[in-house]
Amino acid sequence: MNILIAGITGLIGKKLAIDLSPNHTIFGIGRTKSNVLKVTKNAFDWNDDLEQIISKNQIDVIINLCGASIGQLWLKHYKFILKNSRFEPTKKIVSVLNKFPHIHLINASGIGVYGYTKSTDKNEGQESIPAKTPKNFVDKGFLCRLSREWEKLACTHKNTTLLRLAPVFDYYGGIYKKIITPSILKVIIQFGQGEIPFPWISLSDVSSMIELIIQQKCTGAINACTDEMITYKEIHEKIATHHRCKKITIPDEYVSFLFGQMGTELFLNGSQAKPLKIIKSGFVFKFPNFDSFLNNTLS
């Protein structure tokens, strides 16, 4: 197949370009063509004519991974960047896809679409469109509203998969690298008490999951997370043990003071979801639990 990846220069985009290229032809589009060329020779930027790109190269699948990182402080101007970096490319893609209804759009989203909670009970986000708020979840936060608006835009194209991603872990990038950076000083820093649910997924499994979605033409909402129920605290304890580091906990009130709304939504509250649809489709996780991920990355 001919696959166009928007946001190909990010963590997931680069991994997909490597993993999909043996069996597919990969095209990339991003803000600057020079950066896209570092990932694939078939490079475009947003100034190029998207309709021509799709038509000329007979694109079968578009994977939309565009979006600035949510890991920077959510000041007013950065909230605008978070929205604009997702909404504008998606608007452009779906407007052009009106002429290409057969193309399969795989649009990134996040489990933040369900809202957030401190509870570790059995309530969890269901794979429905639009997303429904589970019991004891708060759906008034910035991340929830951002994700729901983004999904609404993507779903104007009928042949769409909404990939609701949990935090993605990879030894060489993403959230895991940020957590272990202080380990050179023999410490791991945990923001908040951590007694909150923390779904996660490895980068390797994200890539394999997307490949299965392409093969089976799965559409609708899919929770991209492991089936493991684990807390933010347990994640940090396991990392600290494996790296033989001391875990330092920053109290909740300091997290709120330092990071504001971002701290409240990302560090002091969590979310819960189960990957029911993708498991039913036959997907098998390479790293079904966090211990298996750690043992692999440290071997």
N, C-alpha and C positions, 0 to 999 in steps of 0.2 A: 504494500500500500504506500501511497504518498501522504506523508504526515507533516503538517505544518504546526510547529510549536511556537506559540507566542509567550515571551518571557523565558526564552531558552537559555539565557545566561545565568539564571538562578540555580540554586542547589538542585532542585528537582529536574529542571530543564536540562541541565548538563548530564545528569544521570540517565535520563530518558534517551537523550541523543546517542549515548554510548550503547545502551542496552537494546534499543530498537533498531539501530542501524544495520545489524547483520541481516535482518529480514524485511526491512522497509527502507524507503528513501526519505531522508529527513530534511525538512526545510525549516529555517528559523527566521523569526521576525522580532525586532526589539527596537529600543530607542535609537541605538547607534549601530550601524552596519558593521563597523570595525570590531565591535565587541562580539557581535553575532558570528562573524567570520572566525573567531577563535574556537567556536564550537562546531560549526558546520560550514562547508563551502557554499551551500545554497542559502545565502544570507540576504535578508531584506530589512528595511526599517519602515517606520510608520508613514514616511513620506511617499513610499512606493504605492502604486495602485493595487489595493488588496484584491479587487475583483479580477484584475489581470493575473495576479500571482496565482490565484485559485484556478482560474480557467486554463491558463497556459501550462501549469504544472499538474493539472488533473488531480487536485487535492481530494483525498478521501476522508481524512480526519483532521480536525483542528483541536489542539490541546491548548487551552488558555490558562496560563499560569501567571499572568501579569499581576503586579501588585507590590507596593513598597512593604518593607518589613514592619510587622506590628511590634517589634522589639525595641523601638525607639520611643522616647517620652512623647505622650500624646498631647503636645501643645496644640493650640488652635490651628496654626499653620500646618502642622504635621498631620492633623486629622484631615485637612483638605487634601494633602498629598496621598494619604491612605485611600481616600475615596476616589480621587481623580485618577490615580494610577491603576485602579481596578475598573472603574465605570467607563472611562473614555475608550480604552481598547475594546472592551466588551461591546459597547454601543456600535463601534465601527464594524466589529466582526459580525454581529447579528443582523445589522442592516444589510450587509453584503450577502449574508446567507439566505436572505429572502429569495435570491435568485438561484440558490443551490440547496434546496430542501433535503436532498439526499445525504449531504455531508454530516458526519457524526461530530458534534461538538462536545468535547469533554472540558467542562469548566470547573476550575478549582473553587472551592468554598472552604468553610471550616466548621468544626463542631460547635464553635461559638454561636452558630445560627440558632441553637436551641436555648440560648441564654446561659446564665451561670448559677451555681449553687454551692453551698458549703456542705450539703448533705451527701453522705456516702450510702444512702439507701438504694433500693432497687429501681427507682425512677430513672429513665434514660431516654435520650432523644431517638424518636422513631424516624425511619427513612421515608417520610411523606413529603409531598410538595403541595402547598407551601409547608415549611417547617412548623411544627406545633410545639408549644411550650410545655415541657413535662411538669408534673406536680412538684412544688417547692423550688422551681427555677424562677429566676428573675430575667425577664426579657426586655427590660428597658435600657440595657447598657449600650454603649457605643458599638462594641464588637458585634453584638446580636443584630442591631439595626443595620450596620454596614453589610453583614453577610446576607441578610434577608433582601436588602435592596439589590445587592449584586446578583443573587440568585434569580430575582424577579426579572432583571434585565436579560440574563442568559436564557431564561425559559421562553422568551419571545421566539426563539428557534425551537421547534417542536422536537427535533431529533437530538436531544441534549442529555448528557450525564452530568449531574452535580456531584462532584467529588468532595465530600465534607471531611476535610483533613484534620486529624489530630496533630499536635506538635510532632514534628519529624526529627528523628534522631539519626545521626550519622557520625562516625568517629572523627571525620575530617571537616565537619561543618555543622551548621544549624545550632539548635539549642544545646546539644551535648557538648560541643566544643566550648560554648560560653560557660557552661557549668564547670567544666574541668580546667578552664584557664587558670584559676587561682591555685590549682593543685601543685604547681611548681613551687608554691610557698607552703605546701602540705596542708592546705585548708580548702574546704568546699563551703560556699556560702549559700544558705537557704533563706529565701525571702518569705517571711511569715512562718506561722506554726506548722503549716503543711498538712493539716488533717482534712484535706480536700481531695475529691476524686481527680485523677490525672490520666486521662486516656493518652495514648502515645502510639507511634508506629515508626518502624525503621525506614530509612530511605530506600533500601533494597526492596522491601515489601511494597512500598508505594509504586515503584517502577514496575514490579511484577504484576501488581494489581491493575495498573493502567493497561498493561499489555493484554491481560485477560479481558478487560472491558472492551478493548478494541477487537479482539478475536471473536468474542461472543456478542458484540454489538449491544452491550448492556446499556440501558438508558434509565432515566429517573435518578433519584437521590441514592447515594451510596456512602455509608459511613466508612471512612478510611482510617481505621484504628484497630488495634489488637482486641482480642476478646478478654484480655486480662483486666481485672479490677485492682487498681493499685493507686496509692495516694502520692501526692507531691513529696511528702516527707519520706516515704519508703524509697522513692526514686533516688533522693539525695543520700539516704543512708546506704543504699547499695553501691552508689558511685563512690562514696567516701570510704567504704570498706575495701572495695577493689583497688582504689588508688592509695590506700593506707594513709588517708588524710583525716584531719579533724574537721567535723562539721560545725560551722558557726551559724546560728539562727538569728536573723534580724527580726525583732518583734513586730507584730502586726501594725502597731501605731506608727512605727518608724517607716515601714513600707508605705503606708498611706501618705505620710508626710513627704517622703522622698519622691514617690512616683505618681501620686494623685490617682486619678481614675484608672490609669493603666495598671497601677499596682493593685487596686481593688479588684479589677476584672481578671488579671493574669496571674497574680500571686496569691491573693487571699480568697479567691473563689475558683471553682473548677467546673467541669462538665462531665456528663456520662453518656456514653453511646455504645452500641454493639454493632459489629459488622455483619449483621444477619444476612443481607442480600448477597454480599460477595462470597460468603461461606457457602450459601446455598448454590451459588454458581460454580462451586468446586474449587475455590481458591484455598490454597494451603500456605500458611504463614511460614516463612523461613525463620523468623524470630517471634514466636507466639507469646513469649514473656520476656521481661526485662533482663532476667538472669542469662537467658540464652544470647541476648544481644551483647551484654557485657563480656561474657566468656568468649565470644567470637572476636570482638574488637580488641580484646587485650591479649589474644593468643599470638 
